[in-house]
Amino acid sequence: MNALSLPPDFEARVRKDEPMSRHTSWHVGGPADLFFTPRDADDLARFLRSLDPQTPVMWIGLGSNLLVRDGGIRGAVIDTHGVFDVLERVADDQVLCGSGVACAKLAKQCVKWGLGPAEFFAGIPGTLGGALAMNAGAFGGETWNHVLSVETLDRSGVRRERPASDYTVGYRHVQGPANEWFLGARLRFEPRPGVSNDDIRVLLARRKATQPIGEWSCGSVFTNPPGDHAARLIDACGLKGFRIGGARVSEMHANFIVNDGTASADDIERLIAHVQRTVKERHGVELKPEVRIVGEVE
């Protein structure tokens, strides 16, 4: 079997040359060789075992925090959004959440259960799987502060439950066993009977007032350097509104890059590099991308 051939039972369910612009919040990106949405974890395990061992595999959720280059992705993309969707309260202070659950949904359900602090999840524009992979955070909260254990799936289709202690976690950084992906996590919160949806509405209103919600972006492009904010440094360079092709630095929040509807992935990547060079020249600070850049140059 060559690297991209599939057994007959998967052939009809796998999309070939699927434009990744349909699956990323920037709405850019070339085609993936294979694009597969599993029915459940067992189905995905069978699919992974059916692939040639040399076929690269990448998982995506809502496609936020992701820049796919115009040449697309070689190998197989696994679409997890809405698939691993378990969301259950399993103890007074614990929640079992699948990696395909949108973070906003997790936040709202925890409010209904009177658990917190979970409201910050409403400010993360992705799924729990992505939040686990990068220790995503918002409004002062971070994902891994609440992780007790995770369930993973490896390239051979083997499922494992791992304690949080198996991972080294930092600011927007998580390192753990190689070639394993998150199926879900057991999270711990505190009973907070007074919490309500008003708390989420206040946070989202603040986000809407300060970020270009409704425009095509990936969220924050750069991590904040120690003791400072990427947005302040970019703004101080006079880069708000700076444009390359159809990509521009948001006038509302300098750490956002917006696709005006005509940008290519190359426009966005070149703008990211320009911002990095300018901030380095003016402030001596090397901004590190928070966004994950993948795929082939066209």
N, C-alpha and C positions, 0 to 999 in steps of 0.2 A: 504494500500500500504506500503510495507516495505521500508527501507531507500534507497535501490538501485534499486527498481523497477521503470519502466517508462511507461507512456502511449504509446499506439501503434504508434502514429504519430511521436514520438521521438525515439522509439526503434531502428529503422533501421539506424538512423543518429548518434547514440552515439557509440563511440568505447569503448570497455570494456578491462580492463587490458592493456591499452596503455603504452608502454615503454616511460618513460619521457626522456630517453637518446636521443630520436629522437627530442626533443623539447627544449633542453638546450644547451647553448654555450659551456659548459664543456663536453657535450656528455656523461653524466652519469645520473643515476637515475632509480629507479625501476618503476613498473607499477602504473598508476592511475586507480582507480576503474572505473571511467567514464571520457571520454574526449569528449568535445562537441565544435564544431565550429558553432556559430549561423550565420544566414543569415543577421540579422540586429538587432536593439535594441528591436523591438517588438517581434521578434522570441526568443530572449534571455529572455525577460520578461516572456513569456509563459513557457519557459523551467524552469526557476527558480521557478515559481509558481507550476509547476508539481512535483518538488522534495519534498520528505519528509522534513519537517522543520528541522529535526535533521541531514540531510546530509550536511557535511562540503562542502564549495565551495571555490575554489581558482582560480584567474584569472592569465593568463600569456600572454606575448606578444612574443618577440623574445627569451625569456628564458635566456637572459643575466642577470648578477647579481643575479643568482638563483642556489642554490645547492639543488638538490632533493636527499634525502638519498636512499640507495639501497633497502629499504623495500617498497618504493613507497609512494603513496598518497591515503589515504582513503577519499572517497567522490568524488566530481565532479570537474574537471578542465575545465575552460572556456578558449578557445583559441581565442584571440582577434586580432591577427596580420592579417592585410589586410581586416578585417571586418568593423571596424569603421574607414573608410578611407577618410572621408570628409576632404578636404583641400581647403579652399576658402578665398579669400581676401574680407572681408565684410565692410571695411572702409579704408580710406587712411592709417591709422596706425594700423589696426586690422586684425587678421587672425583667422578663425575658423578651428580648427584642431581636427580630431578624435583621440581617444586613440590608435587605431591600426596603425597609421601612423608611419613609421620609422623616428627617429629623423634626420637621414641624409637626408631623402627626404624633411622634413620640412625646413632644412637649405638651401638646394639647391633651393627650390621654393621661399623662402624669398629673396634670392639673385636675382632671376629672376624678382621679384616684386620690387627690389630696397629697401628692408626693412632690418633693422638691429638694434642692433647687434644680428644676429641669426646664424652666422657662427659656434659658439661654439657647436650648436646642432649636427654638423657633427661629433664631437668627442664623442658622447654618443652612445654606441653600443646597442640601444634598441628602443622601441617605446615610443610615448609620454605618454601613460598610465603609464609605469614604471617610466618615468622621473617625472611625476606628483606625483606618490606615494612616491618618495624618495627625491624630489628636486634635481634631478641629475644635474650635471654640468661638464664642461670641459673648458679648456683654460681661466679660470677666469669668465666664465658666469654661471648663475644658472637659472633653469627652472622657478621658481616661481617669479623671478623678472619681468616676462613678463605676468603673469596670471591676467586677469581681472575677469573671472568667469569660472566655470566648470559645466558640465552637468554630473549628477550621476544617477546610477541605484541601488536600494536597493534590499535586498533579497526577498521582496514581489513583485518585478517587477515594483516599482513606480519610475518614472523619476523625477528628480528635477534639477533646475538650481540654483547654489549657488555662491554668490560672493566670491572672494578670501579671504575676511575678515572672513569668516566662518572657516578658517583653521589657525592653528598655524604652522609656517614654520621656520625651522632652517637649519643648515648645514646637508645635507643628511637626513633630518627628516621632516615629515609632519604629523600633527595630525588633524583629522577632525571628522565628524559624523561617528559613528560606522556602520559597515555592509552596507557601500555604496562603489561603485566602479566607477571609472571615465570612462565616455563614450567619453569625449572630453573636449576641453577648448577654450575659447576666449582669444587670446594672443595679447598683444600690443607691437609694435616695432616702430622704428622711420624711416621715409623716409631717405634712404641713397642711392641716385642715383649713387654714385661712386663705390658702392660695386660690386664685381665681383666674378666669380668662382675661380679666382686666389687666393682670400683671403682664400677660403676653401682649395684649393690645398696646400697652404703654411702650414696651420694648420695640415692637414692630413699628409704632408710630415714630419713635426716635430714629429707627433705621431708615424709614421712608424719607424722613426729613434730611438725612445726611448722606444717603447713598442713592445711586441712579437706578432705583428699583423700576422694573418695567422695560429697561433697555437691555440689550444683549451684552452680558458681561460674564465673568467667571467668579465674581466676588473679588476679594482682595487678591492682588497679583503678587505682592511681595510680603514676606514676613517682616515684622517690626524688628529693627536692630536693637540690641540691648540699650535700655534707657532712652529710647527715642521712638518715633513713629515714622514709618515709610512715607505716609501721606504728607507729613510736615516737610520732610526733606525734598520730596518731589515738588510740592507746592512752592517751596522756597527757591527752587530752580526756575520758577516761572513756566512750568511744563503743563499746567492745566490747559486743556484745549489743544495741546500739540498733537498733530495728526501725521500719520503715514498711511497713505491710501485711504481705505475706509475705516481705519482704526484710529481712535483718539483717546487721549487721557481725559477722563471725565472732569468737567468743570465743577461738579458737585463734590466729588471725593477723588483726590489725586492718586489714591492707590487702586483705582478702578480703571480698566481700559475697556472701552465700549466699541462694539461693532455697529456702525451706523446702517448696516444692511448690505454693504457692498465690500466689506473687508475680506481679504483672504487670510489664511492662517499665517502666511509669510508676512503680511502687513503687521499683524499682531506681534509676531515674534521679533520683527525688526524694531517695532516700537518698544517692546520690553527691553531689548538690548540698548536702544538709544537712551532710555530712562536710566538704566544701570550705568552707562558710561558718563552721563551728565552728572548724576549724583556723586559718582566716584571722583570726577574732576573737581566739582564745586565743594564737596563736603568731606571727601576722603573716606566715604562709607561705601562698602560694597553691598548693595541690596541683593538678597537671595530670593529667588522666585518661590512663592508659595504654590503657584500653579504647577501642575505636572505637564511637561511637554513631551509628547510621544509621536512616533510615526516617522515617515520618510519625507524627505524634501522632494518636491515635485521636480 
